[in-house]
Amino acid sequence: MYSFTPATSADYEISYSGGTWSGIMVYQGCPLTGTCVGHVQSSASSKSLIVSLAASTEYFIMFDTWPSPPSPCPGTFSLVEFVPPTPADYLVPFSGSNSITTCSGVIADHGDLTGNYGNNANGFTVINPDTPGQAVQLTFTAFQLECCCDFVTVFDGAGTSGTQLFNGNCTTLPPVLTSTSGPLTIRLTSDGSVTGAGFAAEISCVTLPCLNPIASVSIADDCANNEFSIVVDLTSLGDASTVDIVPSSGSSITGVNTTGVYSLGPYSIGTNVDIDIIHNDDQNCNLSLGSFTDSGNCPIPVTCGQTFTDNHCYGNFDPTTFSYFSVSGDPLEMTFTAGGIEACCDNILIYDGLDNTGTLLYSGNNGGNLAGLSVISASGNLFMEIDSDFSVSCQAGSFCCTTPWAWEIDCPQCISPTATASVVEDCTNDEFFILVDLTDLGDASSVDIIPSVGMGQSGVTTPGVYNLGNYAFGTSVDVDIIHNDDQSCSISLGSYTNSGDCPEVVTCGQTFTDGHCYGNNDLTTFSYTSSTGDPLEMSFTAGGIESCCDNILIYDGLDNTGTLLYSGNNGGNLAGLTVLSLSGNLFMEIASDFSVSCQAGSFCCTTPWAWEIICLPCTPPAALTALFEDCSTNSFTVSVELTDLGDAPNVDIVENVNSGGETTVFTAVSALQNYSMGPYTIGDVVNIRIIHNDDNLCDADLGNFSTGPCPPPNDECANAIMVGCNSVTPGTTTASSTTGAPPGFCGASGSVSTSGGVWYTVQGVDGFMTASTCSGFFGFDTKMAVYTGSCGSFSCVGGNDDASCSFSGLLSTVNWTGSSSEIYYIYVTGFSTNTGDFELAVDCEPFAPNNECANAQNLSVPAWPTTSNTLGNVFPSQNSGTSSCAGATGGDVYYTFTASSTNHYIVTVNPFSGFDAVVQVLDACGGTEVACFNNAGAGGVETELLLDLDPGAYVVRVQASTGTTGAGGFLVGVQSFPVAQVQDNPSNPLYACNQSGFQLEDIIGASPQTMSALSILDYEWKIAEIGGGT
């Protein structure tokens, strides 16, 4: 624990590094009982906290492990006054690309130096030197990326196809990187989770001694001869008269004086070859193209009689492939001798061919142990690929899979038969039989088809389909094909039984009951058929189901190709749900996600489903329905298209609005047509039924109909509401949709497409603009993004999720520098799926009219001691971008004055609002600097005497030393000094001082002073020698 009493009120950064699961706690007063000023705790080994501390107040800072044990955590502690980082000059975009031309400044990731970069980033920037013959150089000053998965990559040249100079992550600063050709390209990529503070690098340029050649390389495999060649595409010689193309192995190509494609090799498969391009005029500009070998795509030759062995320790998401071919063209047999593989989730796929377009011979994992698995390729070619997921593998050291795979490949002494088998079910008799499709006997003169149960087929000499069975449901039958000439080439087709898909028979006149406690990712299905073919009615009596995410689907048929009768979850309670099948067949399947279910014991869903199925003695009517919403009248109607009367002579159509009782709307109708119900008020819940006028058992309940509130009028971009500057507009995202929502991220907003949102537009101004939801006292957690462009084709200006409003940290504010030539689109949405009411405040601060030199304000120039001051303000304004003096970076404004004659002039700037003024005098806009002064400090009057100023127009630039907003008022004035009028003026009493060798000039050399007693001016004179000299 430490105590600290700050001398000044400020923000302070407290940091700790050295131990995981630790925390920093700051108290005003005794720890744990005093006021907690701030705290941070995490499992990371480094953490920091920024807190505002008041001067002359004692604070206690406690470092401790968290959550346990309560013991000191060794490490390094620091406390410094927090200085916000200066924004970078250039940013690598979140996605896409941009290009800059500069030899100075700082470039950083899209999070700038004030926040982390985002997930799923993939953007790059091309940095071009601003002077020909120079090369861009990057010196990194900050670097923090997720170590496993996020990368900064720097390429030599313009674009991402150049030579890779660096590719890395974590926290170690990259080396200084220099282009060999001029431009550099820097790219940031990140995965879908975990980000860091990002990077920053200083941009500079160095002079190239010469220009490098430019070339690229491709590989040409000659698999038939077990060779490859290297193809060098020389696209530029740089400034070399000739170049040599030099491989580390084999012959070089020398004296090349034209661009073109040059071939090196051939080389044996597996050879590594380094390629250099030698600049024959200046070897400082030699180009190394790297090391190259064959593509690895050539299959490995297998010689019959010589067993080829191979192995592999597989990894997560393993892309490795293996291919083999028989030198003689005979069949190949691949037999695994060892190998662990994750049984649930990883597989190997083996094909009869040289790639995965061949016939699939095997797909699976042999139960987690590949040992004993054997496959035969009739074509003499084998290809294997791996399908592994993100976890558990040999390379990961997972317990199941630490044994590497090992296999042997040789030519078999015989050729196996080929066959497939399928099951045909006889649901009426609860039996099944197996169809064996024998497509090839291999090299056997005959084969036997042998089931493990019952009789098989012996002495089969011709391909064809052979029937085994019948077998009672539930019987497991293994099927083998015996090669009668060499049993080593016999094959096993596997084990077969019935699918279990036969429907349950519902005996009409009896109630059939069933139930199920469903699980996560539940694949269970249910099917039923009527014993007489009459319609079936399925009614649920109980059952909990996750209302957000799980559903049941019920079809009129024996599988999911039938007409869909119902899809949903009845609001989380299936009790009372009823569906009717006119065909007399019902099929139900489950769509549940990975969590929350009856089997998982989840609170919502512990009640198992229960349902009853009966045959109906009549045929119910049928209808199609459609709901039509009319937001202009706040109403909706329901169209009922009567498609079938069932076996009723006529029907009634009734409604029940908000459970207020049924009302017959259409009586004894028999025409098959549309019937319009309503209109109803939006928000009403309307139940509609069709009454079977001969048998109420066959009444058809069409369900409940309702619709939520209408979306706001500015729900879509095309209907954006125009707002004005300095306005507050109430709004809501309630009932808004994501239709037309901008994709992905915008600035610091995070994703803006997860919740409904609304659109506004505002005409830009040349100045600072702000859009904010902080003006209203609402609890809605907002997000906001600002764009330019047009609907569907936007460019991000900026975004924000949480801003520090005075009453809530969940509202949003976006600040940007506007342009009067732009219309800005403002999108207001919610965090996650939040919706609600808000107030949108848009504020505009136009730049001063004289923010640009071309619009400089004219100043009058009275003669001393007369003054003429003009009121000005440097805020709001931006730095006009021209070269500043005295290191000023803030906003600026311009004035102009005219010197009517050669004289001394004094320029005065009085910053009455206390800002630090920097004054620059130029002989024209963008011209030569006459004076630069910043002598008085913040709030001080800046004054400068300009001696012997020639006649003409001059520019005065008043600039804030830093910042572009705040208090920046001042008075500015220019005075000339009176002329002494000594020369050629005998009436002047000083005229007598002129002598033959020198004379007094008319222009005074120092400020005149009035002597009150004598009412005369006291001058300090410059004496000029007649004829030259001073």
N, C-alpha and C positions, 0 to 999 in steps of 0.2 A: 504494500500500500504506500502511496505517496501523497503528499499535500502540495498544493500549488496555489499561489496568490498572484494573478496576473497584474502587471503594472498598467496595462491598457486594455480596454474592452475590444475584443476582436474574436474572430473564429480561430480555433486552435485544432491542429490535427494530432491525435494521439495514436501511436502505432505500436504493434507488438509482433514479433517474429520469433518462432522457435518451437512451439508446441501445438499439437492439435487439441480439439475440444477445449477451448479456452475462451475467456471473455474479458472485456474491458468495461468497467462500470465507473461513472463519474457522478459524485454526489456533492450537493451544496449542504453542508452540515454533516453530521456523523453518518458513516456508511450504514446502509440498510434501514436506518430510521430517518435520515434526512431526505431532502428532495433529490430525486434522480434526475440529473441533467441530461444524461444520454448513456446508452449502453449498446454493445454489439457482442454477439457470441456465435461461434460456428465451429465446425470440425476442421476448417482450414488451418494450416500452420502459420499463416500471416493474416493480419486483419488490421483495420484502422477505423477511427471514429473521428468525425468532425463535429465539434460542439462550439456554441457561442458562450463565451465566458465574460463576466463583468469585471472591470478593474477593481482592485482593492478588496476582492471577495475571496475567502479561502475555500478551496475545493479539495475534495479527497478523491484520488484516483486509485481504484483497486483492480489488480490483475489476478485472475484466479482460474483454475480449471473448471470446466463445465461439461455435463451437469454434476459429475463427481469424479474423483474424491475432492473434498474441499482443501486442497493443498497448493502451495506455491507452484507456479509453472515457470521453470527456467527459460530464459530467452532474452531478447533485446527489446528494451522499451525506448520510445522516443516521444518528445512533445515539442512541436514547433508551431509558430504562427502560420496559419494556412494561407497560402497565396494561390488564388485560382489560376489554372494554366491558361496561357495565351492560345487562342484558337489557331489551328494550323492554317497555312495559306491555301493548301490544296487538299482535297479528299479523294480517296479511291472510292468509287460509287459502290453501293450495296449490291447492285447487279448491273449488267451491261458494261459499258466502257466509256471513257472520255480521254481527251488528249490535251496536254498543256505544252507550252513552249516557254522555257525559262531556264536560267542557270542559278537561281537563288530561291530562297523560301523553304518552308517546311511542308512536307506531305505526310498525311496520316490516314488511318482507316476512316470509314464513314461515321463511326461514333465520335470522331474528332478526339481531342485530348480530355474531354469532359465526361465521357461515358463509354460503356462497352460496345463493341461491334455486335451485330445481330446474328441469330442463327440462320443457316441456309444461305449465307452470303456467297456470291460468286461474281466479283467485278474486278476490272483492271483499269489502270491508267497508263497511257503512253506518254513518257516525258521526253520532249525533243529539246535539244540545245538551241539557244536563241542566236548562236553565232556559228556559221558554217565552219567546219574543220575542228569543232570541239566535240567532246564526249561527255555525257552526263555521268555524274558520280553521286552515289547515295551513301551518307554516313548516318547510321541508325543511332537514335538517342533514347528510344523507349521501345520495349518489346515484351509483350505478355500475351500468349495465345494458349488455348487448350492443347495439352501436349500430345494427346492421342490422335486428334482428328481435324484440327484447324491448321491452315498453312498460309504462310507468306511465300510467294514464289517470285523471283526476279529473273527476267529474260533479257538477253542481249539483243537489242534491236526493237523495232516497232511491232508489237503484237506478241501473242503467246506461242508462236511457232519457232521463235529464235532459240539459241542455245541457253540452257538453264544455268544461270550463275549462282542461284541460291534457292533452296527449298527447305523450310524449317518452321519450327514452332517452339513452345515452352518460353523460357525467359532469358536465354543467353543472346546477347546482342550479335547480330550477323556481322561479318567483316565488312570493311569498306568495299563497295561494289562499283566497278567502273565499266562502262560500255566500251566495246572495241570498235564500234562502228558509228557511234553518235547517240542514238536514242537508247533509253532503257524502258522496260515495261515491268510494272509491279502489280501483282494480283493477290487478292485475299479470298480464300475459300474457307467456309465453316460448315460444320454438320448441323444436325437438328437440335442439339442440346449443348449446354455449357459454353459460355463465351468468356472473353477476357478483356483487359483494358486496351488491347490492340497494339499498334505500333506508331512510331513517328520517326521520320528521317529527314535530315537536312540535304537539300539539293545544291549541288555545285557542278562546275564544268571544268574539264582539263583539256588542254590542247592536244589533239592527236598528232603524233609525229608523221603519220601517213594514214592512208585509208586501207582497211582490211579487204581482202577478197571476201566474197559471199558465196556460200555453197550449201547444199543439203545432200543427204545420203539416203538411199533406199537399198533394200536387200532383194536379190533375185535368187531364189532357191532352185537348184537342179537336183531334185530328190532322186531321180533315176540314177544319177552318177554319184550320189552322196556328196555333192559339192554345192557351193554357193558363190555368187559374185557380188561385188559392191559397186553400185551405180552412183557416181558423183555428179550432181547437177550443178555446174559452176555458172552462177547467174551474174557474177561481177568479178573483175580482176582487181577492184579497188583502184589505186593509182599505180599499180605495178605494170611494168612493160610486159613481163612474163611471170608465170608462176609454175611451180612444180607440184604435182599431186603425188605425195609420198606415203605409201603404206608401210607399216612396221614389218610386213611380211610380203615377199614377192616383189615384182618389178614396179618402179615408179613411172609416172608420165611426166616428162620434163619439157621445159621451154614452151608451155602452153600460153598462147597469146590471144586466144579467142574464147568467149564463153561457149558453153555447150555441155553435153552429157558425155562423161568418160567412164569406162568400165575397168574395174580392177579385179584380178583373180583369174581363174577360179581358185577357191580355197576349200579344203576339206571341211565337212560339217563338224562343228565344234571348235574351229579355230577362231581365236580372238585377234582382230586386226585393228590397230590404231591408224587413223588417217589424219595427215597434216597437209595444209595448203601453204607452200613456202612462197612468200613475197620476195621475188628475186632482186628488188631494189632496196628494200629496207626490212630486215628480218624482225624488226620490232612489230611489224604488222603481219606476222605469220598467223595462220588461222588453224586451230586444232578442232577437228570435227568430232572427236571422241573415239570410243572403242566400239567395234561392231563385230557381230557374229551372225550365224544363220538365224532365221526366224524361229526355229524350234518347231516348225509345223510339219517337217518331214517325218513320215513314219519310220519306226525302227525296223530294219530287216531281221527276219527270223529264218535261220537255216534249219530245215527239217533234220531231225536227228541230233541237233545241238540245242539242248534246253536253255532258253533265254530266261534269266531271272531279273526281276525289277522290284522296287519297293517305294513306299511313300508314307510320310507322317503327315496326315492331312490337317488343314487348318479351318478356321471359321470363314465362311463365304469363300471357300477354296475354288479358284478359277482354273486349277491345273487340269490339263488333259493329257491323255496318253494314246498313241496310235502305233500300230504294228502291221507289217505285211509279210506274207510268206514269200521267200525268194523264189520258190518253185511254183507258187500259185496254189499249193495244196491247202486244205482246210487248216485252221489254227485252233488249238484248244488252250484256254486260259484257266489255270487252276490256282486258287488262293491257298497259301499254306499258313497264313497268320493275318491278324488284323482286327482291331477293335474299332467299332463305329457306333455313334449314338443311335440306339434302336428306335427312339420315338420320332426322330426328326431329320436325320441325315441319311442319304442314299448314294449309291453309285449307279450309273447308267452305262451299259455296255452295248455297242451297236456292231452289226455285221457290215462293216464299211470303214472308210477312212475318215468319216466325220459323223456328226449326229443326224445326218439325213439318211443313214443306212437303217436297215431293219433293227428294231430294238430287240436285243436278245435277253436282257435282264435289267430290271429296275427294282432296287430294294437294298436291304442291309443284312440279309441272312440272319435276322434276329439279333443283331449287334455283334456277331462274330463271323467274319468273312471266311475263316478257315474252312476248307472243304467245298466252297462254292466253285463250280466249274461251268464254263460255257464254251460252245464250239461255234466257230465262224465258218460257214460253208464256202464263202467267197475267198478266204485266205487273208482277209483284212479285219482288224479289230480296232475299235475306238472306244475309249472310256472317259467319261467326265464325272464330276463330283457335284452333288447338290447338298451343300451343308449350310446350316443356318448361322446365326450370330453368336452362338455359345456352344460349349462342349466340343472338344476335338482333341486330336493327338498333340498338336502344337500348343494347345492351351493347357496341356497336362491334366486333362480331365480324367477322373479315375477309370471310367469305362473304356477309355480309348487310348491309353498310353502305349499299347502295343502297335508299332507301325504295321501297315499293310505289307505283305510280301506275296508275290505270285510268280508262277512259272508259265512260260509259253512254249509250246512245241507243236509239231504236226501230229495229230492223232493217227493211230495205226488203222483206224476204220472211220467210217462216216456215219454219224448217228441219224436216225429217222427224225423227222420234224412233224409235230402235231399240236393241236390245241383242243381244249375241251370246254364245253358249256353245259349248263344245267337247264332242263326244261321241267317246269312244275305242273302237276295235275292237282290243282287245289280242290277239285270236287272229291277226289279219292285220297287226299292227303298223301300223295306220292310224288316222286320225281324220278327222272332218268337222266343219264349223262350222254351227250353226243360228243364223240371223239372224231375230229376232223383230221385224218391222216393225210398230210400234203406231200410227204416224201419219205421213202423207205431208206434213205441214205444209200449205203452200198450193201444193205442186207438183201439176201434172196427172199426172205420172208420175216415177218415180225409177229409177235403175239401181243394183243392188247389185254392187259391183266388188271382187273379191279381187285381191291382187297376184300370186297364183299360180293358174293354172287358169281355168275358165270361171265367169262370174257370171250374174246375172239382169238382163235389160234390160226397160225399158218397164213396170215394175211399177206398177199403178194401184190396188191394194187392199192394205190391211194384211194381215199373215199371217206364217207361219213359212216361211222359205226356206232350202234346204239347199245348202251349198257344200262341194265336196270329192269324193272322198276324197283325203287327203294322207298321205304317208309320215311316220312318226314322225320328229321333229326338224326338220320344215319349219316356217318362220315365215311366216305369212300376214297381210298388212294388209288390212283391210276398210273400204271407203268407201261411203257412200250419196250418190249424185249427184242433186241437185235439178235436174231437166231444164228448169225455167223460169228459174232464177237460180242459177248455180253458187256465188254468194257464200253461199248457204244450204246448200251441201253439208256433210255431216258425216263425220268419221272415227271409226270404232268402235274403232280401235286394232289391235294386233298380237296374233295368237293362234298357239298351238302346242299339242302334246299336253302333259299334265300330268306325264308321267314316272312316273305312279303304277301302271302296269301291272306285275303281279307277274312275277318271274323264274319260268320253268318248270323244275321239277326233274324230270329224266328218271329214272324208277324204274329201279333196277339200276345207276345211276351216282351217285357221290358229288359233290355240288355244293359248292364251296368259295367263301367270300366273306370280306371283311375291311373294317375301317374304322379310321382314326385320328380319334377324335372330338374335337370342339372345344367351346369355351365357348358356352352357349346354343344347342346344336346342334339343328337342325330336321330333320336327315336322317332318312328313314324307309326301311324295307326290307320288301318283300313277296314271297312265294313261293307257288307252287301246284304240286301234284303232277300229273304228266302223266297218271296213271291214276286219280286221285282217292283213292289209298291214303293212309293216315296218313303224316305227315312227322315226322321226328325231327331236332331242331336241337341240335348239340353244340358248345360252345365249346372250342377248343384253346389259346387264349391271349387275354390282354387285361387291361390295368390300367385301373382306374376309381377315381375319388375316393370313398372308402368313406363319408365323412360326408354327402355332399351330392348325388352324381350317381347316376342309376339308368337301367336299361333296362326297357322294358315290352313284353312279347311277348303277342300275342293269337292265338286260334284263329279266324282269319278273314282277310279281305283288307284290313281297316282296323281302327281302334281301337274299332269298335262290336262286334267279336267278343268271345268269352269271354276274360277276362284269364287267361293261363296263368302269367305270372311278372312280378313287379315287385320290383326290388332291384338289388344290385350284387355279390352273392356274396362279401361281405366285402372287396371291393376287387380281387379276382382272379377274372375270369370263367372261367378254365380249369376244366373239369370240369362246368360247368353244362349241364344237358340238359333240354329241354322237348319235349313230344309234342303234335302237333295231330291230333285224330281226323278233322277235316273235310278234311284234305289241304291246308289253306291256313294260312300263317303271316304275321303282320305284326309288325314291331318298330319302336318309336320310342324316342327318347332324351330324358331329362329331366336336362339338365346346367345348372349355374348359371353365373355370370359369371366364375368363376376356376377354375384347376386343370383341366387336360385334357391329352390326348395332343398336340394341335396346339400347345398353349402350352408344351410341353416340360417339364411338371411332373414331378418326380421319380417320383411314385407311378405315373404313367400313360403313360410313354414307350412301353411295349409296345403296339402296335396290336392291336385285337381281331381274332380269326380264328375262324371257325366252319365246320362242315360240316353239310350237310343231306342226308338220305337218305330213301327211301321204305321203310316197314316192310312185310314180307310177311304180317304178321298184325295183328290189332287188339288192343291192350293193354287190360287191365281199367282201370276208373276208379273213383275214390273221393273222398269229401269227408272232411276231417279237422277236428277241433276239439280244443284243449288245455284241460283243466280243472285249475285249481290249487286245492289244499286246504292253506292255510297252517296250519290247526289241526293237521295231521298231517305238515307239511313234505313233501308229496308232490304228484304230479300224475299225471293219466291222459290218454290220447289216445283220442278216439272216432274210429273209422274206419267211415264209412258207405259200404259197397260199393254203388255205383250201376250198374255195368256190368261183366260178365265179359269184355267184348271178344268174341273168338271162341274163348275157352278153355272147356272143359267144366267146370272148377273151378279154384280158385286156392288158394295158401297165403299166409298173412299172417305175415311174419317181422319180428323186431326185432333191432337191434344196439345194445347199451347201452355207451356210452363206448368204442366201437371194440373191444369184447371178443369179437367174433365173433357171427354170426347164430344166432338161436334161432327155430325155428318155433313160433308161438303158436297159430295156427289152421290146420288141415290140410284140404285138398281141400274147401273150402267153396264152395257154389254159391248160397246164399240171399243175396238182395240186402237187407241189413239192417245194423244197427250192430254193430260189434265193438269191445269195450273193451280197450285195451292198457294194461298197467301194474297197479298203481301204480308210479311211479318216484320216486326221491328228488330233491327240488328241487336243481338243479345238474347233474343227469345230462344227457347228450346222447344222444338216442335216434334211430336211423335206422330207418324203417319202410318195407318194400317189399311189394308184392303180386306173387307169383310166378305167371306164366302157365304152367300145367302142360303145355302142348303146345309152346311155343316161347319159350325164354328171352330171345329178342330183344325180346319184347313184355312183359317184366317192367316193372312200374310202380314207380318210386322216388317215394314220397310225401314224401321229404325228412327233414331232421333236426328234432327237437323238443326244446326245452329251455325252462326258465324261470328267471329270476333269483331272487334272494332275495325273500322276502315283505316287503311294506312294514311299517314299524313300526306298532304298534297305535294310536298317536296320529297316524297319517298324515292323518286328516281331522278337521276341527274338532269334529264331533259326538262324537268319541272322545278329546277332550283329556284329558290326565292331570292330576289335581288334585295340586298340590304345596303344601307349607306354608311359612310364613315361616321364615327362617333355616335353609334346607335346601339340600342339594346333591344333585341328581338326575342320574345318568348317562343319556345319550340318544344317538340316532344319527339321521341323515337318510338313511343308505344305503338305497336302494331305495324311498325316499319319492317321492310324486308331487306334481304341482302342482294336483291336484284340490281345489277349494275354497280355493286360495291367495288371499289378499287381493290385490285389484288395485292397480297403481300404486305410489305412494310412501307412506311413513309417516315423518314427521319426517326425520331424516338417514339413514334406512336405504337410500335409493335404491329401485329396483324390487325387490319381494320375490316376484316371480312367475316368475323365470327358472330356478329350481332347486327340487327337491323340498324340503318342509319338514314340521315336526311341531309339534303344538299342546300347550300346557299351560294350566292355569288356576290362579289363586291368589286366595284371599279377601282383599280389600283391608283395610287398616287405616287409621285416621286418623293418618297420619304419612308419613315418607319411605320409599319402596320402591325397590329395585334388583333388576334381573334381569341376569345376566351369564354369559357363557361363559368368563370369565377364570380360573375356578378349576381347570381341568384342563390338563395339559401335552399338548395335542393340536395338530397342525399344520393342522387343518381351518379354512378361511377362512369365518367365519360372518357372517350378518346376523341382526338381531333386530328385531321390532316388537311393540309392546304396544297392546292395544285394549280398549275397553269396548263393550258392546252384546251381540249374540248372533250365532251363526254365520250368515254371509251378510249381516249388517247391522251393520257395525262402525263405530266412531269411533276415529280414531287418537289415542293418548295420546303416543307417542314411538317413535322408532326409531334404530338405530345400525348402521353397517357396521363400521368399524374403531375400536376403542378402544385406549388406551395401557395394555395389560397389561404386567406386569413381564417377561414372557418372549416376548410376541408382540404385534405391532401389527395382527394380522388377526382378532382375536376381538372380541366385541361386548358393550357394556354400555348399559343404558337405566335412567335415574333418573327417578322421577316422584313427585308428591305424591298419596298414596292416599286413598281414602275407604272407610270400613267398610261403606258401602251398595253397593259395587261388587264384582263379580267381574271380574278382569282376565284377558284372553286373551293368552298369550305365544306368538308364532310364531317358531320358530328355523329358518332356512334357510341357504343358502350363497351366496357371491358367484358371479355368473355361473352355471355349472353344477356348482359344487363340492358334494360331499356328504362325510359322514364322521361320526366320533364326537365327542362333546363332553360337558361337564358343565355343567348349568344350576344356578347358585347364585341363590337368591332371599333377599334380606335385607330385614327390616322394622324400622323405628325408629318406634314409636308416639309421637305427640306426648304431652307431659306432660298429665295429666288436667285441670290448671288452665290449659291453653293458652287456654281461653275464659273470659271474665269470669263467665259464669253458673256455672262450676264452680270459682270462687275458693276457695282453701284458707284456713281460719280460723286467725288468729294470736291467741295469748293476749297480754294487755297487763299485764305486771307493773309495779309502781311502782319508780321508780329508787331505789336502785342495782341492784335485782334485774333479771336479764336472762332472756329466754326466746327462744332462736334456733331457727329452723326451716330445715332443709336443703332447698335447691331447685336447680333446673337449668333454664336457658332453652333448652337443646338436648336432644333435637331438638324444635323447635317451629316454627310459622310465625307470621308477622305476622298478628295477629287482625283487622287491617283497620281498626281504629278509629284516630282521629286520634292521631298520635304526638307526642312532645315532643322538643326538642333535636335534631331532624332524624333520630331513630332510624328504622332500616328493618328491623332484625333481628327474630328470633323473640321472643315474650314469654310470660310467665306471670302469673297473678293471685292475689292474696291479699286477705283482708278482715279488718278488726279493728273493734272497737266501742269508741268513746269513751263511758265511762259517765257522765262529767260534764264540764262546761266546764273545760278544763285545757290545759296545754302537753304535747305528745307528741313524742317523737323517733323517727324511722324510720331504721334502719341496714341497709345491704346490703353485705356483705363478700364480693366475688367472688374466692374463694380460687384459682380456676383461671386467673386472669389476663385474663379478657375485660373489655371496656369496658361497664360497666353504666349504663343510663339508668333513673331511677326516677321514676314519676309517681304522684301521689296524687289520687284522685277522690272526690267525695262519693257516687257511685253508678256502676254499670256504664253507660258512655256518658254520665256526668253532667259536672258542672262540675269543672274542674281546680283542685285545692287547692294542689298544689306540683309542680314539675318540677325535677330536679337531676341534673347530670352534671358534677361538679366535680373528681373525683379522677383521671380518665383511666383507661387500661387497667390493670386489676388493683387500682386504688385503692378504698378503702372510701368508700362514698357515705353521707353522714349529713345529715339535715335536721331542724331544730327547727320544729314546727308550733305557732304561738302561738295561745292562746285558742281552741282547737278546740271547737266546740259538740258537745253529746252526739249520738250517732248512729253509724251504720255507715259505714265508709270502705273504699275499695278501693286497694290498692297494686299497681301494675303494674311488674314488673321486665322490662326489655327490653334485648336486645343492640343496641349501636349499629348493627352490620351483621351479616349472616349469619344462617343458620338451622340450621347444624350446627357441631360442634366441641366444645371444652371450655367449659362454661358453668355450672359449679357455684358455689354461693354460700350464705351464711347470711343470713337476713332476720329482723329483730326489731323490736318496737315497745315503747316504755316510756312510762309517764306519770310526771309529777313529783308528789311529795307536796304536799298543801295546807298552807299555813302556819297556818291556823286562828287568825287574829288577831282577826277580828271576833266580837263577842258571846262572847268567851272571856276573862273577867277573869283567869283563872289563867295566861294566856300573858303572859310578861314584856314582850312588845312591845305588849300591849293598851293600856298607858299612853301609847303614842305617838299614839293616836287623839285628836284634838282636835275642837273643835266645827266647824271649817272644813274639815277633811279627815280621811281615815282610810286606814289600810293595808288593801289588799285581800287576800283569802285566796289568790289565784292568783299564784304567783311569776312574775317576769318574766325570770329567767335561771337557768342551771343552778346548783343548790345545790352547795356544796363542803363536805366534812367537814374541820374543823380538828382534827387528831388530838390536839393538846394540850388542847383544851377540850371536845372531843366535842360541838361544837355545829354547826349548819348556818348557813352564811353566805348570805344572800339579797340579791338586788337587787330593790327593791320598786317597784311602780307605785302612785303616790299619786293617789287619785281625790277630787275636790272634791265634797263632799256637795251634792246638789241639781243636779249637772250639771257638765260640764267635767272636765278631767284636769290 
